[in-house]
């Protein structure tokens, strides 16, 4: 299933909690509540999972 228009997509550059920055590499719908969970490849070389409301798209990236 694809996220609705306006949601994050694979390749979007985002800022996560704590000011960590990276790129979305995977998105998954959580069927029980309709939220999206994203895996982000962070600039420090790690990956982390975040819910859609925790991420902010980095403008101009």
C-alpha distances in whole Angstrom, upper triangle without the diagonal:
4,7,9,12,15,13,13,12,13,17,18,21,21,24,23,26,29,29,27,25,23,20,16,15,12,9,8,7,11,10,14,15,11,12,11,13,13,16,18,21,24,27,29,28,26,22,21,18,18,16,15,19,21,20,21,21,24,25,27,25
4,6,9,11,9,10,9,10,14,14,18,18,21,21,24,28,27,25,23,21,17,14,14,11,9,9,8,12,13,16,16,12,12,10,12,12,15,17,20,22,25,28,26,25,21,20,18,17,15,14,17,19,18,19,18,21,22,23,21
4,7,8,6,7,7,10,13,13,16,16,19,19,21,25,24,23,21,19,16,13,14,11,8,8,8,11,12,15,14,10,10,8,10,11,14,16,19,21,24,27,26,24,21,19,16,15,13,10,13,16,15,15,15,18,19,21,20
4,6,6,9,10,13,16,15,18,17,20,20,23,26,25,25,23,21,19,16,17,15,12,12,11,13,14,17,15,11,11,10,13,14,17,19,22,24,26,29,29,27,24,22,19,17,15,12,14,17,16,16,15,19,19,21,20
4,6,8,9,13,15,13,16,17,19,20,23,26,25,24,22,21,18,16,17,16,14,15,14,17,18,20,18,14,14,13,16,16,19,19,22,24,26,29,29,28,25,23,21,19,17,13,15,18,16,15,14,17,17,18,18
4,7,9,12,14,11,14,14,16,18,20,23,22,22,19,19,16,14,17,16,14,15,15,17,19,21,18,15,14,12,15,15,18,18,20,22,24,27,27,26,23,22,19,17,15,11,13,15,13,12,11,14,14,15,16
4,6,10,12,10,12,12,14,15,18,21,20,19,17,16,14,11,14,13,10,12,11,14,16,18,16,12,11,9,11,11,14,14,18,19,21,24,24,23,20,18,16,14,12,8,10,12,10,10,9,13,14,16,15
4,7,9,6,9,9,12,13,16,19,17,16,14,13,10,8,10,10,8,11,12,15,17,19,17,14,12,9,10,9,11,11,14,15,18,21,20,19,16,15,13,12,11,8,10,11,9,9,7,11,12,14,13
4,6,6,9,10,14,15,18,21,20,18,15,13,10,7,8,8,7,10,12,15,18,21,19,16,14,11,11,9,11,11,13,15,18,21,20,19,16,16,14,13,13,11,14,15,12,12,10,13,14,15,13
4,6,9,11,14,15,19,21,20,17,14,11,8,5,5,6,7,11,13,17,19,22,21,18,16,12,12,9,9,9,11,13,16,18,17,17,14,14,13,14,14,13,16,16,13,14,12,14,15,16,13
4,6,9,13,14,18,20,18,16,12,9,6,5,6,9,10,14,17,20,23,25,24,21,19,15,14,11,11,9,10,12,13,16,16,16,14,15,15,15,16,15,17,17,13,13,11,12,13,13,10
4,6,10,12,16,18,16,14,11,8,6,6,8,10,11,15,17,20,22,25,23,20,18,14,14,11,11,9,11,12,13,17,16,16,14,15,14,14,15,12,15,14,11,10,7,8,10,10,8
4,7,10,14,15,13,11,7,6,4,7,10,12,13,17,19,21,25,27,25,22,19,16,15,12,12,9,10,10,10,14,14,15,13,14,14,14,15,13,15,13,10,9,6,6,8,9,6
4,6,10,12,10,8,6,6,6,7,11,13,13,16,18,20,23,25,23,21,17,14,13,11,11,8,10,9,10,14,15,14,13,12,12,11,12,11,12,10,6,5,4,5,9,11,9
4,7,8,6,6,4,7,9,10,14,15,15,18,20,21,25,26,23,22,18,16,14,12,12,9,11,9,10,13,15,14,13,12,12,11,12,11,11,9,6,5,6,6,10,13,11
4,6,6,5,6,8,10,11,14,15,15,17,18,19,23,23,21,20,16,14,13,11,11,9,11,9,11,12,14,13,11,9,10,8,10,10,10,6,5,7,9,10,14,16,15
4,5,6,9,11,14,14,17,18,17,19,20,20,24,24,22,21,17,16,14,13,13,12,14,12,14,14,16,14,13,11,11,9,11,12,10,7,7,9,12,13,16,19,18
4,6,9,12,15,16,19,20,21,22,24,24,27,27,25,25,21,20,18,16,16,14,15,12,13,13,16,14,14,12,14,12,14,15,14,10,11,12,14,14,17,20,19
4,6,10,13,15,18,20,20,23,24,25,28,29,26,26,22,20,18,16,16,13,14,11,11,12,15,14,14,13,15,13,15,15,14,11,10,10,12,11,14,17,15
4,7,10,12,15,17,18,21,23,23,27,28,26,25,21,19,17,14,13,10,10,7,8,8,11,10,11,10,12,12,14,15,15,11,10,11,12,11,15,17,15
4,7,10,13,15,17,20,22,23,27,28,26,25,21,18,16,13,12,9,8,6,6,8,11,11,11,11,13,12,15,15,15,12,10,10,10,8,12,13,11
4,7,9,12,14,17,20,22,25,27,25,24,20,17,15,11,10,6,5,4,5,8,9,9,9,10,11,12,14,14,16,13,10,11,10,9,13,14,10
4,6,9,11,15,18,20,23,25,24,22,19,15,13,10,8,5,5,6,8,11,11,11,9,10,11,12,14,13,16,14,11,11,9,10,13,13,10
4,6,8,11,14,16,20,22,21,18,16,12,10,7,6,4,6,9,11,14,13,12,10,10,10,10,12,11,14,13,10,11,10,11,14,15,12
4,7,11,14,16,20,22,22,19,17,13,11,7,6,6,6,10,12,15,13,12,9,10,10,12,13,13,17,16,13,15,14,15,18,18,15
4,7,10,13,16,19,18,16,14,10,8,6,5,7,9,13,16,18,16,14,11,11,9,11,12,12,15,15,13,15,15,17,20,21,18
4,7,10,13,15,15,12,10,7,6,4,6,9,12,15,18,20,19,17,13,12,9,10,10,9,13,13,12,15,14,17,20,21,19
4,6,9,12,12,10,9,6,5,6,9,12,15,18,21,23,21,19,15,13,10,11,10,10,14,15,14,17,17,20,23,24,22
4,6,9,9,6,6,5,6,9,12,15,18,21,24,26,25,22,18,16,13,12,10,10,13,15,15,18,18,22,24,26,24
4,6,6,5,5,6,7,10,13,16,20,22,26,27,26,23,19,16,13,12,10,11,13,15,16,19,20,24,26,28,27
4,6,5,8,9,11,14,17,20,23,26,29,31,29,26,23,20,16,16,13,14,16,18,19,22,23,27,29,31,30
4,6,8,11,12,16,19,22,25,27,31,32,31,28,24,21,17,16,14,15,16,18,20,23,25,28,31,33,32
4,6,9,11,15,18,21,24,26,30,31,30,27,24,20,17,15,12,12,13,16,18,20,22,26,28,31,30
4,7,10,13,17,19,23,25,28,30,29,26,23,20,16,14,11,10,12,15,16,18,20,23,25,28,27
4,7,10,14,16,20,21,25,26,26,23,20,17,13,11,7,7,9,11,12,15,17,20,22,25,24
4,6,10,13,16,18,22,23,23,20,16,14,10,9,6,5,9,10,11,13,14,18,20,23,21
4,7,10,13,15,19,20,19,17,13,10,7,6,4,6,9,10,10,13,14,18,21,23,21
4,6,10,12,15,17,16,14,10,8,6,5,6,7,10,10,9,12,12,15,18,20,18
4,7,9,13,14,13,10,7,6,4,6,9,10,13,12,11,13,14,16,19,21,18
4,6,9,11,10,8,5,5,6,8,10,11,14,11,10,12,12,13,16,18,15
4,7,8,7,6,4,7,9,11,14,15,17,15,13,14,14,14,17,18,15
4,5,6,5,6,7,10,12,15,16,17,14,12,13,13,13,17,17,14
4,5,7,9,11,14,15,18,19,20,17,15,15,15,13,16,17,13
4,6,9,11,15,16,20,21,22,18,17,18,18,16,20,20,17
4,7,10,14,16,20,21,23,19,18,19,19,18,21,22,18
4,7,11,13,17,19,20,17,16,18,18,18,22,23,19
4,7,10,14,15,17,15,14,16,17,17,21,22,19
4,7,10,13,14,12,11,15,16,17,21,22,20
4,7,10,12,10,10,14,15,17,21,23,20
4,6,8,6,7,11,13,15,19,21,19
4,6,5,7,11,13,16,19,22,20
4,5,6,8,10,14,16,19,18
4,6,8,11,14,16,20,19
4,7,10,13,16,19,18
4,7,9,12,16,14
4,6,9,12,12
4,6,9,8
4,7,6
4,6
4
